[in-house]
Amino acid sequence: MSRQANVFAIEPSCRQYGGPDLGRDSERSTIRVDGSAAYTDITRGSTEGYRFSPGLKP
C-alpha cells in the first residue's frame, strides 16, 4: 500500500482454492478517502463512491 495525501494505492492478494496448482490472485486499486465513512474508487478513471452504513448488518 502506498499513500499520497488522502489517496491510497492498494493491492490485496489472496490464495485461490480448489486445486493444488492454483496460485495467488491480486488486483491493484486506487482509492481516495473522502471522510471517516466514505471513499471513492479512482482506479482507471472510475468515480464510483462508497459509504459505510453502520446500521446494516452482514
mmCIF file of the N, C-alpha and C atoms, coordinates in Angstrom:
data_MODEL
# 
_entry.id   MODEL 
# 
loop_
_atom_site.group_PDB 
_atom_site.id 
_atom_site.type_symbol 
_atom_site.label_atom_id 
_atom_site.label_alt_id 
_atom_site.label_comp_id 
_atom_site.label_asym_id 
_atom_site.label_entity_id 
_atom_site.label_seq_id 
_atom_site.pdbx_PDB_ins_code 
_atom_site.Cartn_x 
_atom_site.Cartn_y 
_atom_site.Cartn_z 
_atom_site.occupancy 
_atom_site.B_iso_or_equiv 
_atom_site.pdbx_formal_charge 
_atom_site.auth_seq_id 
_atom_site.auth_comp_id 
_atom_site.auth_asym_id 
_atom_site.auth_atom_id 
_atom_site.pdbx_PDB_model_num 
ATOM 1   N N  . MET A 1 1  ? 0.853   -1.166  0.000   1.00 0.00 ? 1  MET A N  1 
ATOM 2   C CA . MET A 1 1  ? 0.000   0.000   0.000   1.00 0.00 ? 1  MET A CA 1 
ATOM 3   C C  . MET A 1 1  ? 0.899   1.229   0.000   1.00 0.00 ? 1  MET A C  1 
ATOM 4   N N  . SER A 1 2  ? 0.580   2.161   -0.851  1.00 0.00 ? 2  SER A N  1 
ATOM 5   C CA . SER A 1 2  ? 1.278   3.442   -0.835  1.00 0.00 ? 2  SER A CA 1 
ATOM 6   C C  . SER A 1 2  ? 0.253   4.543   -0.605  1.00 0.00 ? 2  SER A C  1 
ATOM 7   N N  . ARG A 1 3  ? 0.738   5.690   -0.103  1.00 0.00 ? 3  ARG A N  1 
ATOM 8   C CA . ARG A 1 3  ? -0.180  6.764   0.252   1.00 0.00 ? 3  ARG A CA 1 
ATOM 9   C C  . ARG A 1 3  ? 0.349   8.087   -0.267  1.00 0.00 ? 3  ARG A C  1 
ATOM 10  N N  . GLN A 1 4  ? -0.571  8.903   -0.815  1.00 0.00 ? 4  GLN A N  1 
ATOM 11  C CA . GLN A 1 4  ? -0.248  10.274  -1.214  1.00 0.00 ? 4  GLN A CA 1 
ATOM 12  C C  . GLN A 1 4  ? -1.440  11.120  -0.799  1.00 0.00 ? 4  GLN A C  1 
ATOM 13  N N  . ALA A 1 5  ? -1.275  11.937  0.246   1.00 0.00 ? 5  ALA A N  1 
ATOM 14  C CA . ALA A 1 5  ? -2.361  12.730  0.843   1.00 0.00 ? 5  ALA A CA 1 
ATOM 15  C C  . ALA A 1 5  ? -3.472  11.782  1.280   1.00 0.00 ? 5  ALA A C  1 
ATOM 16  N N  . ASN A 1 6  ? -4.669  11.905  0.728   1.00 0.00 ? 6  ASN A N  1 
ATOM 17  C CA . ASN A 1 6  ? -5.762  11.009  1.102   1.00 0.00 ? 6  ASN A CA 1 
ATOM 18  C C  . ASN A 1 6  ? -6.050  9.982   0.002   1.00 0.00 ? 6  ASN A C  1 
ATOM 19  N N  . VAL A 1 7  ? -5.055  9.725   -0.883  1.00 0.00 ? 7  VAL A N  1 
ATOM 20  C CA . VAL A 1 7  ? -5.196  8.743   -1.962  1.00 0.00 ? 7  VAL A CA 1 
ATOM 21  C C  . VAL A 1 7  ? -4.265  7.574   -1.668  1.00 0.00 ? 7  VAL A C  1 
ATOM 22  N N  . PHE A 1 8  ? -4.820  6.362   -1.724  1.00 0.00 ? 8  PHE A N  1 
ATOM 23  C CA . PHE A 1 8  ? -4.060  5.157   -1.408  1.00 0.00 ? 8  PHE A CA 1 
ATOM 24  C C  . PHE A 1 8  ? -4.067  4.209   -2.597  1.00 0.00 ? 8  PHE A C  1 
ATOM 25  N N  . ALA A 1 9  ? -2.932  3.582   -2.866  1.00 0.00 ? 9  ALA A N  1 
ATOM 26  C CA . ALA A 1 9  ? -2.849  2.515   -3.857  1.00 0.00 ? 9  ALA A CA 1 
ATOM 27  C C  . ALA A 1 9  ? -2.755  1.215   -3.075  1.00 0.00 ? 9  ALA A C  1 
ATOM 28  N N  . ILE A 1 10 ? -3.709  0.315   -3.276  1.00 0.00 ? 10 ILE A N  1 
ATOM 29  C CA . ILE A 1 10 ? -3.754  -0.935  -2.524  1.00 0.00 ? 10 ILE A CA 1 
ATOM 30  C C  . ILE A 1 10 ? -3.686  -2.109  -3.487  1.00 0.00 ? 10 ILE A C  1 
ATOM 31  N N  . GLU A 1 11 ? -3.102  -3.199  -3.032  1.00 0.00 ? 11 GLU A N  1 
ATOM 32  C CA . GLU A 1 11 ? -3.009  -4.395  -3.851  1.00 0.00 ? 11 GLU A CA 1 
ATOM 33  C C  . GLU A 1 11 ? -3.251  -5.617  -2.967  1.00 0.00 ? 11 GLU A C  1 
ATOM 34  N N  . PRO A 1 12 ? -4.519  -5.993  -2.775  1.00 0.00 ? 12 PRO A N  1 
ATOM 35  C CA . PRO A 1 12 ? -4.805  -7.185  -1.980  1.00 0.00 ? 12 PRO A CA 1 
ATOM 36  C C  . PRO A 1 12 ? -4.373  -8.435  -2.742  1.00 0.00 ? 12 PRO A C  1 
ATOM 37  N N  . SER A 1 13 ? -3.968  -9.426  -2.018  1.00 0.00 ? 13 SER A N  1 
ATOM 38  C CA . SER A 1 13 ? -3.543  -10.682 -2.627  1.00 0.00 ? 13 SER A CA 1 
ATOM 39  C C  . SER A 1 13 ? -4.232  -11.813 -1.880  1.00 0.00 ? 13 SER A C  1 
ATOM 40  N N  . CYS A 1 14 ? -4.795  -12.743 -2.605  1.00 0.00 ? 14 CYS A N  1 
ATOM 41  C CA . CYS A 1 14 ? -5.472  -13.847 -1.942  1.00 0.00 ? 14 CYS A CA 1 
ATOM 42  C C  . CYS A 1 14 ? -5.104  -15.163 -2.624  1.00 0.00 ? 14 CYS A C  1 
ATOM 43  N N  . ARG A 1 15 ? -5.065  -16.203 -1.852  1.00 0.00 ? 15 ARG A N  1 
ATOM 44  C CA . ARG A 1 15 ? -4.756  -17.530 -2.355  1.00 0.00 ? 15 ARG A CA 1 
ATOM 45  C C  . ARG A 1 15 ? -6.025  -18.127 -2.947  1.00 0.00 ? 15 ARG A C  1 
ATOM 46  N N  . GLN A 1 16 ? -5.934  -18.640 -4.161  1.00 0.00 ? 16 GLN A N  1 
ATOM 47  C CA . GLN A 1 16 ? -7.057  -19.289 -4.821  1.00 0.00 ? 16 GLN A CA 1 
ATOM 48  C C  . GLN A 1 16 ? -7.151  -20.734 -4.348  1.00 0.00 ? 16 GLN A C  1 
ATOM 49  N N  . TYR A 1 17 ? -8.356  -21.207 -4.047  1.00 0.00 ? 17 TYR A N  1 
ATOM 50  C CA . TYR A 1 17 ? -8.557  -22.573 -3.585  1.00 0.00 ? 17 TYR A CA 1 
ATOM 51  C C  . TYR A 1 17 ? -9.260  -23.394 -4.654  1.00 0.00 ? 17 TYR A C  1 
ATOM 52  N N  . GLY A 1 18 ? -9.136  -24.681 -4.569  1.00 0.00 ? 18 GLY A N  1 
ATOM 53  C CA . GLY A 1 18 ? -9.847  -25.553 -5.488  1.00 0.00 ? 18 GLY A CA 1 
ATOM 54  C C  . GLY A 1 18 ? -8.943  -26.519 -6.210  1.00 0.00 ? 18 GLY A C  1 
ATOM 55  N N  . GLY A 1 19 ? -7.661  -26.409 -6.050  1.00 0.00 ? 19 GLY A N  1 
ATOM 56  C CA . GLY A 1 19 ? -6.748  -27.322 -6.715  1.00 0.00 ? 19 GLY A CA 1 
ATOM 57  C C  . GLY A 1 19 ? -5.332  -27.101 -6.243  1.00 0.00 ? 19 GLY A C  1 
ATOM 58  N N  . PRO A 1 20 ? -4.472  -28.056 -6.449  1.00 0.00 ? 20 PRO A N  1 
ATOM 59  C CA . PRO A 1 20 ? -3.103  -27.950 -5.936  1.00 0.00 ? 20 PRO A CA 1 
ATOM 60  C C  . PRO A 1 20 ? -2.219  -26.961 -6.695  1.00 0.00 ? 20 PRO A C  1 
ATOM 61  N N  . ASP A 1 21 ? -2.553  -26.610 -7.929  1.00 0.00 ? 21 ASP A N  1 
ATOM 62  C CA . ASP A 1 21 ? -1.677  -25.765 -8.744  1.00 0.00 ? 21 ASP A CA 1 
ATOM 63  C C  . ASP A 1 21 ? -2.151  -24.321 -8.888  1.00 0.00 ? 21 ASP A C  1 
ATOM 64  N N  . LEU A 1 22 ? -3.166  -23.929 -8.130  1.00 0.00 ? 22 LEU A N  1 
ATOM 65  C CA . LEU A 1 22 ? -3.664  -22.557 -8.241  1.00 0.00 ? 22 LEU A CA 1 
ATOM 66  C C  . LEU A 1 22 ? -2.790  -21.619 -7.422  1.00 0.00 ? 22 LEU A C  1 
ATOM 67  N N  . GLY A 1 23 ? -2.453  -20.504 -7.992  1.00 0.00 ? 23 GLY A N  1 
ATOM 68  C CA . GLY A 1 23 ? -1.575  -19.548 -7.323  1.00 0.00 ? 23 GLY A CA 1 
ATOM 69  C C  . GLY A 1 23 ? -2.330  -18.435 -6.652  1.00 0.00 ? 23 GLY A C  1 
ATOM 70  N N  . ARG A 1 24 ? -1.638  -17.329 -6.486  1.00 0.00 ? 24 ARG A N  1 
ATOM 71  C CA . ARG A 1 24 ? -2.256  -16.149 -5.875  1.00 0.00 ? 24 ARG A CA 1 
ATOM 72  C C  . ARG A 1 24 ? -2.866  -15.267 -6.943  1.00 0.00 ? 24 ARG A C  1 
ATOM 73  N N  . ASP A 1 25 ? -3.866  -14.492 -6.527  1.00 0.00 ? 25 ASP A N  1 
ATOM 74  C CA . ASP A 1 25 ? -4.519  -13.540 -7.414  1.00 0.00 ? 25 ASP A CA 1 
ATOM 75  C C  . ASP A 1 25 ? -4.414  -12.170 -6.754  1.00 0.00 ? 25 ASP A C  1 
ATOM 76  N N  . SER A 1 26 ? -4.104  -11.149 -7.524  1.00 0.00 ? 26 SER A N  1 
ATOM 77  C CA . SER A 1 26 ? -4.021  -9.810  -6.959  1.00 0.00 ? 26 SER A CA 1 
ATOM 78  C C  . SER A 1 26 ? -4.544  -8.803  -7.978  1.00 0.00 ? 26 SER A C  1 
ATOM 79  N N  . GLU A 1 27 ? -4.995  -7.674  -7.469  1.00 0.00 ? 27 GLU A N  1 
ATOM 80  C CA . GLU A 1 27 ? -5.515  -6.611  -8.322  1.00 0.00 ? 27 GLU A CA 1 
ATOM 81  C C  . GLU A 1 27 ? -5.184  -5.276  -7.668  1.00 0.00 ? 27 GLU A C  1 
ATOM 82  N N  . ARG A 1 28 ? -4.563  -4.384  -8.390  1.00 0.00 ? 28 ARG A N  1 
ATOM 83  C CA . ARG A 1 28 ? -4.197  -3.072  -7.849  1.00 0.00 ? 28 ARG A CA 1 
ATOM 84  C C  . ARG A 1 28 ? -5.375  -2.112  -8.001  1.00 0.00 ? 28 ARG A C  1 
ATOM 85  N N  . SER A 1 29 ? -5.683  -1.409  -6.932  1.00 0.00 ? 29 SER A N  1 
ATOM 86  C CA . SER A 1 29 ? -6.758  -0.422  -6.930  1.00 0.00 ? 29 SER A CA 1 
ATOM 87  C C  . SER A 1 29 ? -6.234  0.872   -6.327  1.00 0.00 ? 29 SER A C  1 
ATOM 88  N N  . THR A 1 30 ? -6.852  1.974   -6.695  1.00 0.00 ? 30 THR A N  1 
ATOM 89  C CA . THR A 1 30 ? -6.527  3.269   -6.109  1.00 0.00 ? 30 THR A CA 1 
ATOM 90  C C  . THR A 1 30 ? -7.815  3.862   -5.561  1.00 0.00 ? 30 THR A C  1 
ATOM 91  N N  . ILE A 1 31 ? -7.788  4.243   -4.288  1.00 0.00 ? 31 ILE A N  1 
ATOM 92  C CA . ILE A 1 31 ? -8.968  4.829   -3.660  1.00 0.00 ? 31 ILE A CA 1 
ATOM 93  C C  . ILE A 1 31 ? -8.617  6.177   -3.061  1.00 0.00 ? 31 ILE A C  1 
ATOM 94  N N  . ARG A 1 32 ? -9.621  7.045   -2.976  1.00 0.00 ? 32 ARG A N  1 
ATOM 95  C CA . ARG A 1 32 ? -9.483  8.342   -2.311  1.00 0.00 ? 32 ARG A CA 1 
ATOM 96  C C  . ARG A 1 32 ? -10.391 8.310   -1.095  1.00 0.00 ? 32 ARG A C  1 
ATOM 97  N N  . VAL A 1 33 ? -9.838  8.585   0.076   1.00 0.00 ? 33 VAL A N  1 
ATOM 98  C CA . VAL A 1 33 ? -10.625 8.609   1.305   1.00 0.00 ? 33 VAL A CA 1 
ATOM 99  C C  . VAL A 1 33 ? -11.309 9.967   1.399   1.00 0.00 ? 33 VAL A C  1 
ATOM 100 N N  . ASP A 1 34 ? -12.648 9.943   1.433   1.00 0.00 ? 34 ASP A N  1 
ATOM 101 C CA . ASP A 1 34 ? -13.432 11.182  1.435   1.00 0.00 ? 34 ASP A CA 1 
ATOM 102 C C  . ASP A 1 34 ? -13.905 11.591  2.824   1.00 0.00 ? 34 ASP A C  1 
ATOM 103 N N  . GLY A 1 35 ? -13.711 10.753  3.796   1.00 0.00 ? 35 GLY A N  1 
ATOM 104 C CA . GLY A 1 35 ? -14.135 11.038  5.161   1.00 0.00 ? 35 GLY A CA 1 
ATOM 105 C C  . GLY A 1 35 ? -14.018 9.771   5.983   1.00 0.00 ? 35 GLY A C  1 
ATOM 106 N N  . SER A 1 36 ? -14.481 9.841   7.223   1.00 0.00 ? 36 SER A N  1 
ATOM 107 C CA . SER A 1 36 ? -14.345 8.685   8.106   1.00 0.00 ? 36 SER A CA 1 
ATOM 108 C C  . SER A 1 36 ? -15.223 7.514   7.688   1.00 0.00 ? 36 SER A C  1 
ATOM 109 N N  . ALA A 1 37 ? -16.229 7.747   6.846   1.00 0.00 ? 37 ALA A N  1 
ATOM 110 C CA . ALA A 1 37 ? -17.137 6.659   6.461   1.00 0.00 ? 37 ALA A CA 1 
ATOM 111 C C  . ALA A 1 37 ? -17.358 6.586   4.952   1.00 0.00 ? 37 ALA A C  1 
ATOM 112 N N  . ALA A 1 38 ? -16.476 7.195   4.152   1.00 0.00 ? 38 ALA A N  1 
ATOM 113 C CA . ALA A 1 38 ? -16.697 7.187   2.704   1.00 0.00 ? 38 ALA A CA 1 
ATOM 114 C C  . ALA A 1 38 ? -15.371 7.163   1.953   1.00 0.00 ? 38 ALA A C  1 
ATOM 115 N N  . TYR A 1 39 ? -15.397 6.508   0.791   1.00 0.00 ? 39 TYR A N  1 
ATOM 116 C CA . TYR A 1 39 ? -14.234 6.537   -0.099  1.00 0.00 ? 39 TYR A CA 1 
ATOM 117 C C  . TYR A 1 39 ? -14.706 6.448   -1.538  1.00 0.00 ? 39 TYR A C  1 
ATOM 118 N N  . THR A 1 40 ? -13.837 6.849   -2.465  1.00 0.00 ? 40 THR A N  1 
ATOM 119 C CA . THR A 1 40 ? -14.129 6.800   -3.887  1.00 0.00 ? 40 THR A CA 1 
ATOM 120 C C  . THR A 1 40 ? -13.060 5.963   -4.577  1.00 0.00 ? 40 THR A C  1 
ATOM 121 N N  . ASP A 1 41 ? -13.496 5.024   -5.408  1.00 0.00 ? 41 ASP A N  1 
ATOM 122 C CA . ASP A 1 41 ? -12.587 4.201   -6.196  1.00 0.00 ? 41 ASP A CA 1 
ATOM 123 C C  . ASP A 1 41 ? -12.208 5.016   -7.434  1.00 0.00 ? 41 ASP A C  1 
ATOM 124 N N  . ILE A 1 42 ? -10.927 5.375   -7.547  1.00 0.00 ? 42 ILE A N  1 
ATOM 125 C CA . ILE A 1 42 ? -10.478 6.174   -8.691  1.00 0.00 ? 42 ILE A CA 1 
ATOM 126 C C  . ILE A 1 42 ? -9.571  5.357   -9.617  1.00 0.00 ? 42 ILE A C  1 
ATOM 127 N N  . THR A 1 43 ? -9.688  4.037   -9.551  1.00 0.00 ? 43 THR A N  1 
ATOM 128 C CA . THR A 1 43 ? -8.903  3.150   -10.398 1.00 0.00 ? 43 THR A CA 1 
ATOM 129 C C  . THR A 1 43 ? -9.313  3.341   -11.856 1.00 0.00 ? 43 THR A C  1 
ATOM 130 N N  . ARG A 1 44 ? -8.344  3.564   -12.718 1.00 0.00 ? 44 ARG A N  1 
ATOM 131 C CA . ARG A 1 44 ? -8.563  3.705   -14.166 1.00 0.00 ? 44 ARG A CA 1 
ATOM 132 C C  . ARG A 1 44 ? -9.658  4.727   -14.500 1.00 0.00 ? 44 ARG A C  1 
ATOM 133 N N  . GLY A 1 45 ? -9.682  5.849   -13.791 1.00 0.00 ? 45 GLY A N  1 
ATOM 134 C CA . GLY A 1 45 ? -10.607 6.926   -14.115 1.00 0.00 ? 45 GLY A CA 1 
ATOM 135 C C  . GLY A 1 45 ? -12.015 6.764   -13.575 1.00 0.00 ? 45 GLY A C  1 
ATOM 136 N N  . SER A 1 46 ? -12.282 5.706   -12.824 1.00 0.00 ? 46 SER A N  1 
ATOM 137 C CA . SER A 1 46 ? -13.606 5.494   -12.247 1.00 0.00 ? 46 SER A CA 1 
ATOM 138 C C  . SER A 1 46 ? -13.879 6.548   -11.173 1.00 0.00 ? 46 SER A C  1 
ATOM 139 N N  . THR A 1 47 ? -15.138 6.831   -10.918 1.00 0.00 ? 47 THR A N  1 
ATOM 140 C CA . THR A 1 47 ? -15.519 7.753   -9.845  1.00 0.00 ? 47 THR A CA 1 
ATOM 141 C C  . THR A 1 47 ? -16.619 7.136   -8.984  1.00 0.00 ? 47 THR A C  1 
ATOM 142 N N  . GLU A 1 48 ? -16.568 5.827   -8.822  1.00 0.00 ? 48 GLU A N  1 
ATOM 143 C CA . GLU A 1 48 ? -17.575 5.100   -8.035  1.00 0.00 ? 48 GLU A CA 1 
ATOM 144 C C  . GLU A 1 48 ? -17.354 5.384   -6.546  1.00 0.00 ? 48 GLU A C  1 
ATOM 145 N N  . GLY A 1 49 ? -18.377 5.904   -5.867  1.00 0.00 ? 49 GLY A N  1 
ATOM 146 C CA . GLY A 1 49 ? -18.268 6.239   -4.452  1.00 0.00 ? 49 GLY A CA 1 
ATOM 147 C C  . GLY A 1 49 ? -18.922 5.195   -3.570  1.00 0.00 ? 49 GLY A C  1 
ATOM 148 N N  . TYR A 1 50 ? -18.365 5.013   -2.374  1.00 0.00 ? 50 TYR A N  1 
ATOM 149 C CA . TYR A 1 50 ? -18.880 4.048   -1.410  1.00 0.00 ? 50 TYR A CA 1 
ATOM 150 C C  . TYR A 1 50 ? -18.973 4.714   -0.050  1.00 0.00 ? 50 TYR A C  1 
ATOM 151 N N  . ARG A 1 51 ? -19.971 4.317   0.716   1.00 0.00 ? 51 ARG A N  1 
ATOM 152 C CA . ARG A 1 51 ? -20.172 4.867   2.058   1.00 0.00 ? 51 ARG A CA 1 
ATOM 153 C C  . ARG A 1 51 ? -20.491 3.727   3.017   1.00 0.00 ? 51 ARG A C  1 
ATOM 154 N N  . PHE A 1 52 ? -19.856 3.754   4.195   1.00 0.00 ? 52 PHE A N  1 
ATOM 155 C CA . PHE A 1 52 ? -20.106 2.766   5.232   1.00 0.00 ? 52 PHE A CA 1 
ATOM 156 C C  . PHE A 1 52 ? -21.446 3.058   5.882   1.00 0.00 ? 52 PHE A C  1 
ATOM 157 N N  . SER A 1 53 ? -22.277 2.029   6.031   1.00 0.00 ? 53 SER A N  1 
ATOM 158 C CA . SER A 1 53 ? -23.590 2.174   6.667   1.00 0.00 ? 53 SER A CA 1 
ATOM 159 C C  . SER A 1 53 ? -23.604 1.357   7.948   1.00 0.00 ? 53 SER A C  1 
ATOM 160 N N  . PRO A 1 54 ? -23.356 1.976   9.090   1.00 0.00 ? 54 PRO A N  1 
ATOM 161 C CA . PRO A 1 54 ? -23.243 1.225   10.332  1.00 0.00 ? 54 PRO A CA 1 
ATOM 162 C C  . PRO A 1 54 ? -24.535 0.524   10.758  1.00 0.00 ? 54 PRO A C  1 
ATOM 163 N N  . GLY A 1 55 ? -25.677 0.931   10.243  1.00 0.00 ? 55 GLY A N  1 
ATOM 164 C CA . GLY A 1 55 ? -26.934 0.302   10.600  1.00 0.00 ? 55 GLY A CA 1 
ATOM 165 C C  . GLY A 1 55 ? -27.179 -1.031  9.911   1.00 0.00 ? 55 GLY A C  1 
ATOM 166 N N  . LEU A 1 56 ? -26.422 -1.315  8.851   1.00 0.00 ? 56 LEU A N  1 
ATOM 167 C CA . LEU A 1 56 ? -26.592 -2.572  8.104   1.00 0.00 ? 56 LEU A CA 1 
ATOM 168 C C  . LEU A 1 56 ? -25.736 -3.664  8.722   1.00 0.00 ? 56 LEU A C  1 
ATOM 169 N N  . LYS A 1 57 ? -26.287 -4.845  8.816   1.00 0.00 ? 57 LYS A N  1 
ATOM 170 C CA . LYS A 1 57 ? -25.542 -5.988  9.366   1.00 0.00 ? 57 LYS A CA 1 
ATOM 171 C C  . LYS A 1 57 ? -25.294 -6.987  8.251   1.00 0.00 ? 57 LYS A C  1 
ATOM 172 N N  . PRO A 1 58 ? -24.082 -7.592  8.238   1.00 0.00 ? 58 PRO A N  1 
ATOM 173 C CA . PRO A 1 58 ? -23.777 -8.571  7.176   1.00 0.00 ? 58 PRO A CA 1 
ATOM 174 C C  . PRO A 1 58 ? -24.635 -9.815  7.264   1.00 0.00 ? 58 PRO A C  1 
# 
